[in-house]
Amino acid sequence: MVGAYGPFARVLMLAVAILLPPALMPEARAGEKSGLTYIVPVAAGSADTPENRPAMPDLLFADGSSMPQALHRYLGQVIVINFWASWCGPCIKEMLYLDRLQGDFRGQPLSVLAISEDQGGIAAVKQFLTRQKYTFLRPLADPGASMAQALAVKGLPTSIIVDRHGRQVMRVAGPYQWDSPQIVARLKMLMSEP
């Protein structure tokens, strides 16, 4: 897949591999090459029919007061989970789209959970969100990268769309324009599912 995108993709993958915290690095097996793969966003593991969607585990993350929050708290809503870090250039660009998406769906059954993998925890997340002047994203963190590890996140940014019943619909590795008409239509369709 990388060959189709040329040298830029290789350089980007190398940069991400160098900057990726050890907790998110894939474990190398004896005799195997380890590394990150880039998945073209829209083609990234999409389950279009509800019966084919795998259930998400009920994982914990920290909210703005560093209190643990469970994913099951969001049942009944479509969830866009995004793993990011303040040192990740593509993540920072994507955060604008995520903030706009959450604002556009204000008062509707959709939650954007932008979960930071920064080692500084909630304090670093709050500082970053304030400095960037995001209006709709809440400070959330993944202490010890336990949620990212449980979901086999191999690089940042990585996003997972979860339907109202807690099932994974789509996984996107790499940056994505979350307020595009195509994804907005898809999210509205998911919100209207029984």
C-alpha positions as CSV (number, residue, x, y, z in Angstrom):
1,M,0.0,0.0,0.0
2,V,2.8,2.4,0.8
3,G,4.4,2.1,-2.6
4,A,1.3,3.6,-4.2
5,Y,2.0,6.9,-2.3
6,G,5.7,7.2,-3.0
7,P,8.5,8.5,-1.0
8,F,6.4,11.0,1.0
9,A,4.5,8.2,2.6
10,R,7.8,6.5,3.6
11,V,9.2,9.7,5.1
12,L,5.9,10.3,7.0
13,M,5.9,6.8,8.3
14,L,9.5,7.1,9.5
15,A,8.7,10.4,11.2
16,V,5.7,8.9,13.0
17,A,7.8,5.8,14.0
18,I,10.5,8.0,15.5
19,L,8.0,10.2,17.4
20,L,5.7,7.4,18.5
21,P,5.9,6.8,22.3
22,P,7.2,3.4,23.3
23,A,3.8,2.4,24.8
24,L,2.3,2.6,21.3
25,M,5.1,0.9,19.4
26,P,4.1,-2.5,18.0
27,E,6.0,-5.4,19.5
28,A,8.5,-7.0,17.1
29,R,8.4,-10.8,16.9
30,A,11.6,-12.7,16.4
31,G,12.6,-12.5,12.7
32,E,9.8,-10.1,11.7
33,K,10.1,-6.5,10.7
34,S,8.1,-4.1,12.9
35,G,6.7,-0.8,11.7
36,L,3.7,1.3,11.1
37,T,1.4,0.9,8.2
38,Y,-0.6,3.7,6.6
39,I,-4.2,2.9,5.8
40,V,-6.1,5.0,3.3
41,P,-8.7,6.5,5.5
42,V,-12.0,5.6,3.8
43,A,-10.9,2.1,3.0
44,A,-9.8,1.4,6.6
45,G,-11.8,-1.5,8.0
46,S,-15.4,-0.5,7.5
47,A,-18.2,-2.7,8.6
48,D,-21.3,-1.4,6.7
49,T,-23.9,-3.8,8.1
50,P,-24.7,-3.7,11.8
51,E,-24.5,-7.5,12.2
52,N,-20.9,-7.4,10.9
53,R,-19.7,-4.8,13.3
54,P,-17.6,-6.0,16.2
55,A,-18.5,-5.0,19.7
56,M,-16.1,-2.4,21.3
57,P,-14.7,-3.4,24.7
58,D,-15.8,-1.2,27.6
59,L,-12.5,0.8,28.1
60,L,-11.6,3.6,30.5
61,F,-10.1,7.0,29.8
62,A,-9.6,10.1,32.0
63,D,-11.9,13.2,31.8
64,G,-11.0,16.8,32.4
65,S,-10.8,16.2,36.2
66,S,-8.7,13.1,35.7
67,M,-11.6,10.9,36.8
68,P,-12.0,7.6,34.9
69,Q,-14.9,7.5,32.3
70,A,-16.2,4.3,30.8
71,L,-16.9,4.0,27.1
72,H,-20.3,2.4,27.9
73,R,-21.4,5.8,29.2
74,Y,-21.9,6.8,25.5
75,L,-24.2,4.0,24.5
76,G,-27.1,5.5,22.5
77,Q,-24.7,7.9,20.7
78,V,-22.5,7.6,17.7
79,I,-18.9,8.1,18.9
80,V,-15.9,9.3,17.0
81,I,-12.9,8.2,19.2
82,N,-9.7,9.9,18.1
83,F,-6.2,9.1,19.5
84,W,-3.9,12.0,19.2
85,A,-0.9,13.8,20.7
86,S,0.1,17.5,20.9
87,W,3.5,16.6,19.3
88,C,1.9,14.9,16.3
89,G,1.6,17.4,13.3
90,P,-1.1,15.5,11.4
91,C,-3.1,15.2,14.7
92,I,-3.0,18.9,15.3
93,K,-4.4,19.6,11.8
94,E,-7.1,17.0,12.3
95,M,-8.2,18.5,15.7
96,L,-9.7,21.5,13.9
97,Y,-12.0,19.2,11.9
98,L,-12.9,17.3,15.0
99,D,-13.8,20.4,16.9
100,R,-15.9,21.7,14.0
101,L,-17.6,18.3,13.8
102,Q,-18.5,18.3,17.5
103,G,-19.9,21.8,17.1
104,D,-21.9,21.0,14.0
105,F,-23.6,18.1,15.9
106,R,-24.1,20.0,19.2
107,G,-27.3,18.7,20.9
108,Q,-27.4,15.5,18.7
109,P,-26.5,12.0,19.7
110,L,-22.9,12.2,18.5
111,S,-19.8,12.6,20.7
112,V,-16.3,13.2,19.6
113,L,-13.8,11.7,22.1
114,A,-10.4,13.2,21.3
115,I,-8.3,11.2,23.6
116,S,-4.7,12.4,24.1
117,E,-1.7,10.1,24.3
118,D,0.5,12.9,25.7
119,Q,2.6,11.8,28.7
120,G,1.6,15.1,30.5
121,G,-1.9,13.8,31.1
122,I,-5.0,16.0,31.5
123,A,-2.9,19.1,32.5
124,A,-1.1,19.0,29.1
125,V,-4.3,18.4,27.3
126,K,-6.1,21.3,28.9
127,Q,-3.2,23.6,28.1
128,F,-3.1,22.5,24.5
129,L,-6.9,22.9,24.0
130,T,-6.8,26.3,25.5
131,R,-3.8,27.5,23.5
132,Q,-5.4,26.2,20.3
133,K,-8.8,27.8,21.2
134,Y,-10.9,24.8,20.5
135,T,-14.5,25.4,21.5
136,F,-16.2,22.0,21.5
137,L,-13.6,19.4,22.3
138,R,-13.3,18.3,26.0
139,P,-10.0,17.4,27.7
140,L,-9.6,13.6,27.7
141,A,-6.5,11.4,28.2
142,D,-5.4,7.8,28.1
143,P,-3.1,7.4,31.1
144,G,-0.5,4.8,30.3
145,A,-1.8,4.4,26.8
146,S,-3.9,1.4,28.1
147,M,-7.0,2.2,25.9
148,A,-4.8,2.6,22.7
149,Q,-3.0,-0.7,23.5
150,A,-6.3,-2.5,24.0
151,L,-7.6,-1.3,20.7
152,A,-4.3,-2.1,18.9
153,V,-3.6,1.5,17.9
154,K,-0.3,1.4,15.9
155,G,0.1,5.1,15.1
156,L,-1.3,8.6,15.6
157,P,-3.8,9.9,14.7
158,T,-6.1,6.9,14.7
159,S,-9.8,7.2,14.9
160,I,-12.6,4.7,15.4
161,I,-16.3,5.3,14.7
162,V,-18.6,3.5,17.1
163,D,-22.4,3.1,16.4
164,R,-25.1,3.7,19.0
165,H,-25.0,0.1,20.2
166,G,-21.3,0.1,21.0
167,R,-20.1,-1.6,17.8
168,Q,-17.1,-0.5,15.7
169,V,-18.1,0.8,12.3
170,M,-14.9,2.1,10.9
171,R,-11.2,2.5,11.8
172,V,-9.1,5.3,10.3
173,A,-5.4,5.3,10.6
174,G,-4.0,8.7,9.6
175,P,-5.5,12.2,9.4
176,Y,-9.0,12.7,8.0
177,Q,-11.2,15.7,7.3
178,W,-14.0,14.9,9.8
179,D,-16.3,17.7,8.7
180,S,-16.4,16.6,5.0
181,P,-19.9,16.1,3.4
182,Q,-19.2,12.4,3.0
183,I,-18.4,11.6,6.6
184,V,-21.2,13.9,7.9
185,A,-23.7,12.0,5.7
186,R,-22.3,8.7,7.1
187,L,-22.5,9.9,10.7
188,K,-26.1,11.1,10.2
189,M,-27.0,7.7,8.7
190,L,-25.5,6.0,11.8
191,M,-27.5,8.3,14.1
192,S,-30.7,7.3,12.3
193,E,-30.1,3.6,12.6
194,P,-32.5,1.8,15.0
